Amino acid sequence: LMRWVDLFWIIEPNFMKGLGITIADFVVPIAIGGFWLAYFFRNLGSLPLLPAFDPSAGEVLEIDPTH
């Protein structure tokens, strides 16, 4: 949150005479985040989460009763 306040404080006064907040100040970061999440989840579904031929996969996925 403070990073957004910092960016607003540095950038916004160069464009406006006075401190003004518009709807675009909220919509644009949310839209960019939405596009990023859509791209991320699209790529996440196209690739396996675990390596296909990992020799230690059985050992890693085995349930250990001591933990």
C-alpha positions as CSV (number, residue, x, y, z in Angstrom):
1,L,0.0,0.0,0.0
2,M,2.7,2.4,0.9
3,R,4.5,1.8,-2.4
4,W,1.3,2.9,-4.2
5,V,1.2,6.0,-2.0
6,D,4.8,6.7,-2.9
7,L,4.2,6.3,-6.6
8,F,1.2,8.5,-6.5
9,W,3.1,11.2,-4.5
10,I,5.9,11.2,-7.0
11,I,4.1,10.9,-10.3
12,E,0.6,12.5,-9.9
13,P,1.6,16.1,-9.1
14,N,3.4,16.3,-12.5
15,F,0.1,15.7,-14.3
16,M,-2.4,17.7,-12.2
17,K,-2.6,21.1,-10.5
18,G,-3.7,20.0,-7.1
19,L,-4.2,16.6,-5.5
20,G,-7.0,14.8,-7.3
21,I,-7.9,11.1,-7.3
22,T,-9.8,9.8,-10.3
23,I,-11.4,6.4,-10.9
24,A,-8.5,5.5,-13.2
25,D,-6.2,5.6,-10.3
26,F,-8.0,2.5,-9.0
27,V,-9.2,0.8,-12.2
28,V,-5.9,0.7,-14.1
29,P,-3.8,-1.1,-11.4
30,I,-6.7,-3.6,-10.9
31,A,-7.0,-4.1,-14.7
32,I,-3.2,-4.7,-15.1
33,G,-3.3,-7.1,-12.2
34,G,-6.2,-8.9,-13.7
35,F,-4.5,-9.3,-17.1
36,W,-1.4,-10.6,-15.2
37,L,-3.4,-13.1,-13.2
38,A,-5.2,-14.4,-16.3
39,Y,-1.9,-14.8,-18.1
40,F,-0.3,-16.6,-15.1
41,F,-3.2,-19.0,-14.6
42,R,-3.4,-19.8,-18.3
43,N,0.3,-20.7,-18.3
44,L,0.0,-22.5,-15.0
45,G,-2.6,-24.9,-16.5
46,S,-0.5,-25.7,-19.6
47,L,2.6,-26.9,-17.7
48,P,3.0,-29.7,-15.2
49,L,3.7,-28.6,-11.6
50,L,6.0,-31.5,-10.9
51,P,8.9,-32.7,-13.2
52,A,7.8,-35.7,-15.2
53,F,11.0,-37.9,-14.9
54,D,12.4,-36.8,-11.5
55,P,14.2,-39.8,-9.9
56,S,13.5,-38.5,-6.4
57,A,9.8,-37.8,-6.9
58,G,8.7,-41.0,-5.1
59,E,10.8,-40.2,-2.1
60,V,9.5,-36.6,-1.9
61,L,5.9,-37.6,-2.3
62,E,6.1,-40.4,0.2
63,I,4.2,-39.8,3.5
64,D,6.6,-39.7,6.4
65,P,4.9,-40.8,9.7
66,T,7.4,-38.9,11.8
67,H,6.2,-35.5,10.6
